C-alpha cells in the first residue's frame, strides 16, 4: 500500500513574491496515476520535488502509507523518480544503467539480474541491454530511465515531464506505452506535465494547478467538461474553451441569454440569476454550425478557416467576441461570410464575471 497524503504544504523561495505552493492538500490513492498539470511557474514541479525529498517545505506534511516522510532525506523515502532529462550514465551499458539503483542498495547480483530482465521485458529493452546510451534513440533512452525507476520496486513513482524531450510522434507513441506500463506494475504514480493533452490521456485524475494552489481536482472528463473556474476551462482543451458575456433574462417562456441583439436558450439553473450578466463558456466541438439561419441559431461572421484534416476549425466573430468552432471537414465556407450557430443549453458553462468561478444554483 502506498497512499500519499499531502497536507497544507507551503513553500516560498527567498525573494519570491508569492508561495510556490500555497497550503496544498492532496490525497493520492494506492495504485492511482495522478497528474499535476498547469502553466510554468504554477508550483507543480516544486510539489513533486518536495514529495521526492529534493525540496524542503516551510510547513505542512507528507505521508506515504501512514509514514511521515516530510523531513526524511530522499534516499530514505522509498520513492523513485524519472526526470525531464534522461539522466542516464553515458559510460554504462543499458543493463548497468537499469540496475544502478539496486547496486547502490547492495542488492545481490542474481536478484539484480532478475529485476533488470523483468524491467527490460516490460519496456521492450531486452535486445538493447548491452548497448551504450549513445547507441540508442531518444525514445529508447527514455525507456531506460523509466526501467531504472521501476526496477527498484519503490512504492511511489514520480515523473517530472519525462516526455518533453521527445519529438511529437515519439511523445504520442511513448505516452500510450507509459500508461500501459504503469497500469501493469500498479505503482502509485505522481506525474508532472504542462501538456494538457498528456494530462488528459494519462491520469486517472488530474489536478490543475495555478499560482501555487490546486484550482480543480477530478477525473479528466470531469475537469474538462465541468471546469469550476474560467482558468481551468481556458487551460484545458485544444482549442481552449470559448468565453463570451451575456445577460440573463427570465420570462414565462423560459430563461434566455442575451448576446447583443440575439438570444440563446440558457441552462435551467440560470433562472436564479435573472437580470445579471454572466460569463458563458462553451467548447468548440459543442457548437453546431450551419450556413442557413434558423429560429434557434445565432449569427456570427467567419474570420479565419483552418483545415485540420479531421475537422475544419473556424474562428468566428460574435459581437465583440471571437469564438473557435469545430466544423465537419467538408464544411466549405470562406472568410467574411455569415454562419449560424447553435449552442445547446446543456453544453454551456456559466461563470461569475468578477470571480471567474462557476455559477451554481
N, C-alpha and C positions, 0 to 999 in steps of 0.2 A: 504494500500500500504506500502510495506517495502523493497524498493530498497536500497541496501547497496552500497555505493561508497567509495572506499579506494583510496587515492591519495598520492603518493610519501611518503609512510610510512617508516620511518627509526627508527631502534632500535639497539643500540650497548650496550652490557653489559660491566660493568667495567672489565678491564683486557682482554676483548675479542680481538682477532687479526683481526677479520672481523665482519661486521654488521650481526646481527641475521636476520634482514630484511633490504634489500638494495633498497630503493626507490621503494617499491612495489605499483603498481596501479592496481586496480581490481574493476569491477562493477558486482554485483550480482543482477539479475533481481528479481522483486517481485514474490514470489512463486517458485523461482528456487531452485533446490538442487545442490549446487556446492561443489565439493570435493577437498580439498587440499591434495596432495599426494607427498611423497618424502622420502628419507632416513632420519635416525635420524640426528638431528642437522641442517636440511636444513632451519629451520625457520617457519615451518607450524604451530606449536603449539604456538609460540610467536605471530604470526599474529592473530591467533584465540583469544588468551588471550587479545590482545590489542583491538579487537572488543568487547570483553566481559567487558573490563574495569578492568581487573586483572593485566595488564601491561600498563605502560605509554610510549608512543612513544617519541623519541627525536625530531621528526619533522614529518610533514605530517598531513593528516586529515582523519576522518571517519565520514560519514554522513549516516543516516538512514531516508529514505523518506524526504530528504532535510534538516533534522535536524542535526546540527553538534553535535556529541556526543564525540568528541575526548578527551575532558578533563572532561567529566562527570564521577561521581562515578558509580560503577557497578549497584547500586540499582536504579539509575535514568535513566538507558538506555533502559528499557523495552525489555530486551533480556532474554532468559532462556538458561540454559546450562546443558548438560549431560556430566559427567566426565568419565575418564577412569576407575576409581574405582566407585563402585555403589553409594557411599556417601549417603546411606540412614540410618536413625536413627534406631539402633537395638532395642531401648526401645519403639518405636512407632509401632503400627499396620500399615498394608498396607494403610488403609483408612486415617490414620493420616499423614503418610509419603507423600501420594499423595497431600493432601490438605495443607501441611505445608506452601507453598509459599502464598497461598490465605489467610491463617490465619495471616501471617506476614503483609499482605496488609489490614488487618481488614475487609475482605470481610464478608458480612452477612452469618450466619450459613446455611441458606436454600440454598443460592447460592453456597456455598462451597460444600454441599452435592450433588447438581445437577451436578456441574462440575466434582466432583470426580467420580460419577457414569458414566458420559459421557466418561471420560478418561479410566476408568476401563473396560467399554464395548468395546472400541476400541482396548485395549491391552489385552483383554481376562483375566481380573483380577477380575471380578465380584465375583466369588466364593472364592476369596482369601482375600477379604477386611478386614476380622477380624483375619488374621494371622499375626504373627511377622516375620521379615526378616529371623530369624534362621530356620523357618519352610518352607522356600522357596528354590527352586533350583537356580543355578546361572542365568539361563535364565529368571526365574520369577523375580528375584531381578533387573535384568537389565530392564525388562519391567516396574517395579515400578519406576525406575529412569527416564525412558522416560515419563511415565504418569505424574510424578511430574513436568516435564519440559513443557509439552504441556498444562497442566490444567490451567496455569496462563494466557493463551491466549496472550503471548507476540508476537510481530510482527516478531521476529527473533529467530530461534532455532540454538544453537551452540552445536556441538558434538565433543568431543576430544577422539578419539579412543574408542568408547563405547563398541565395541565387543571384544576387545583384551583379556579380562579376561575369555572369554568363550572357551570351547573346540571346535575342528574343526567342528563337526557335529552341535552343537548348534549355532555356528557362522554362518554357512551356512543357517540354518533354520531362525534365527532371522534377517539375512540380508534381506531376502525376505519379512518378516513381516514389518520390518522398512521401506522399500521402499513403501509398500502399505499404511502404516500409514501416512507417510509424504505426499504422494500424496493426501490422504483423507483430511487431515487438511489444506493443501495448504499453509503452513508456509514457509517463506524464510529460507533456511537451509544452514549453512556452516559447513562442516563435515571434520574432520582431520583424516587421517589414513596413515600408512606406507605400508599397504597391497594393492598392485596394483590391485589384483583381486576384492577386496572390492570396490575400487575406480571405476573400470570399470563397475561394476554391479549396483552401486547405483546412480552415478552422472548424472544429465542432462548434465553438463560439468565438466571437471576435469582440475585443474591447477597443473601441475607437477613442484615442487619446487626443487631448487638446490642452495646451498650456499647463501641463503637469497633472492633469486630472483625467479621469475616465468620463467621457461625455456620454457614452452609451455602451452597454454590455448585453449581448444576446446572440442568438443563432444568426448566421449570415443573412438568411432571408428576413428574419425579424428586423434586423438593423437596417437592411436595405429598403424594405418595403414600408416600415413604420419608424422613420427617424424621430427621435424625441426632441431634437433641436435642428435648426437650419444648418448648422455646421456639418452635422453628420450626413444629411441629405446632399449637401453640396460637395462633400468629400468623396463619398462612395458613389460609384457608377461612372460609366464611360458611354455617353456624356453624363455629367452630373445632373442632379435634379434641377428642373426649371423652377424659377420663382417669379411670381408677379403679385401685385397688390390688387385687392378687390374690396368692395363694400358689401356687407351682408344686408339683405332686405328680406324680411319675413312677411308673408301675406297669407290669405286663405288658400291660395293656390300652391303654397309651399315656400320654401326658403330658396332664395336666388343669390348668386354672386354677380355684382355689377362690375363689369370690366369696361371702362369707357362708357360707350352707349350700347354695350351688348350684355347679354345675360347668360349665365351658366347655372345649371341646377347644382345646388350646394349639398354637401353631406348633411344628414338629418340633425346631427348634434350642433350644427352652427346656428340653429334657430335660437339658441340661448345667447347668441352674440349679435342680435339684431341691432342695426344702425352702427355697427363697429367696422372699422377697416381691419382686414386680416391679410396675412401673407400666405399665398397659396403655393404649394409645391406639387409638381407633377412630373413623372418620369417621361422621357421622350418616347418610350415604347408604349406608354399608356394613352397617347394622343392619337386618335384616329383622324386621318386627313383625307379630304375629298376635293375634287375640282369644282363641284357644283354646290350651291347653297342649299340649306335645309333649315327647318324651324329650330332644330336642336343643335345647330352648329354656329360657331362664331368665326368672323372673317379675320384673316391675317394676310400679310404680304410676304412673299418669298424673297429673301435677300441672297442666300447662298445655297447651292446644291452640291452635295458631296457624295458621289457614288462610293460605297464601301465594299461592294461585292454582294454581301448577304442582304444589304438594305440600302436605302437612299437616305442620307442624313440631310435634313433641311434646316436651315436657320431662317426663322420667320420673325416678322415684326408684328407684335400685338400691342397696339398703343405705344407706350414708351418702353416696352419690354421686348427683349429678344428671347426667343424660345428655340430649343432644339427639338425637332420632330423626326421620329424614325418612321419612314415610309417604306412600302414594298420596293424591291429593286427595280421593278418596271414602272414605277410612278414617275412618268416623264413630265416635268414641269420646269419652265425657265424662270430665272430670276425676274423680279418686278411683276410677277403675276399673283393675283389673289387666290388663296386656297381657303377652305372652310374646315374648322377643327371641331372635334367632339371630344370632351373630357368627361367620362363617366364620374358621377359623384363618389363612387366607391374607390376611385383611384386618386382622389385629391387629398392632400395632406395640408392642414392649415395650422399656421403658427401666429403667435403674437408678434406684431411688427416691432415692438420695443424690446422684448426679451429674447426673441427668436426661438422661444420654446413652443412645443406643440400645444394646441388648444384642445382640451378635452372637456366634455360636459360633466 
